[in-house]
Amino acid sequence: MSVLVEFAMFPTDKGESVSEYVSKIIKMIDKSGVKYELTPMGTVYECDDIKDALSIIEESYRVLEPFSNRVYSTIKMDIRKNRKDAMKKKIESIKSKM
C-alpha cells in the first residue's frame, strides 16, 4: 500500500513568517525516517499504511502545540493498494507521457 500525503501545518498567531515553526515539523519528519519532500507550499511524504501516515500529522500538531493557541492545516491523501514508491512513480508516469 502507498499512502501519499501532502500537507501544510503552521501556527496562525506568529506573524507573517512561520518558517521557524515549520522547520520544527520538518526536523521531526526527517528524524522519523519517512521519505518526504519539502515544497514551497507544503510537504509531501509517503508511508506504507494509513496509521503511520496519520501519526506524522498527529506528531506535527504535537510539535506546534506548545508554541501556539491556533494551528492551521491542510491535508490531501492518495491511498492506493498494491503500490509502493508512489512519490517517484507518479512523477515518472507523467514525464514518460511528455
HUGI-V834443 format. One record per run of one state. SS is the DSSP state (@ for helix, = for strand, . for the rest). FROM is the first residue (numbers start at 1). TO is the last residue. Records with the same first field share a line. If there is no record, write none. Layout:
SS->FROM-TO  FROM-TO
//
This chain:
.->1-1  12-18  33-34  40-41  48-49  66-70  81-85  97-98
=->2-11  35-39  42-47  71-80
@->19-32  50-65  86-96
//
